[in-house]
Amino acid sequence: MATTVTVKGQVTLPKAVRQAAGIRPRDRVTVRVRPEGGVIVEAVASCEGASVYLQHLEAVSRRRSIRNMITDELMAMTRGDALR
């Protein structure tokens, strides 16, 4: 896919590229130059967000057993959307 560089050096990442890389509006990205030429653009993983998510999963696992739960209930719990 091709895109145009503006006079300010900015580029718009095509939608397919953003989706494939998991890049959303206001996400930070890293840009690295490859020794053989070209660049690599990657989404910056949010360590804080991942840490909070893991803490939430641990809390859910301590609260109650998931053996008798249906998938929708389990998914709602891990997302923080408790079904009532």
N, C-alpha and C positions, 0 to 999 in steps of 0.2 A: 504494500500500500504506500502511496506517495502522499506527502503533505507539503505545504509551502512554509518557508521560514519568513517571518515578518522582518521589517527593518530593525525591530527591537531584539531580534534573535529568538522570538517565540514561535512555537509550533502548536498545532492542535492535534492531539492524538485521536486517530479515527476511533469511532465507537467500538468496533470489533476488537481493537487493540486494548482499549480501556477495559472492556468486559473480560477479555482473556487474562489480563494482568490483575484484575480485581481492583482497578483504580476508579475511585469515585470522586465527585466534586469535593474540593478542599483537602484531599489526601495529599500527603507529601510523597515525592518520588526521588529516587537517587538516579543520577546520570553518570555513567562511567564510560571512559574512552577505552576502546579495545586496542591492544598493541598493533594488530594487523589492519586497523582502520575501522571506522564506524563507532557507534555508541550503543550502550545498553541502558534502557530506562526500566526501572523496577519500582514497584510500590514499596514504601517504607512500612514495615510491619510495626504496628503499635504494641509495644511491649506492655504498656500500662493496660490497654484494653484486653489483651490476652490474659494478663495476670488477674484482672477483675473477673473475667469469664471463668477462669479456672477456680478461683475462690468461690464463685457462685455454684459451680458444679460440685465442688467438695461439700458445700453447705447442703445442697440438695441431697447428696448421697448420705449424709449423716441424719437427715430429718426422718426419712421413712424408707421402707423397702420398696423396690420397684418391681418386684416379682409379679404382683397381681395387677400391674398397671397396663392400660392400653397405650399404644404408641402415641396417640394424640395427647394423652395426659403427660407422658414423659417429655415429649417435645415442648409442651406448654411450660412445664416446670423448668426445663433447661433454658428456655427463652425468658423466663420471668413472668410469663402470662398464665398464672394459675387458673385452671378451669374450675368453675364453681357449679 
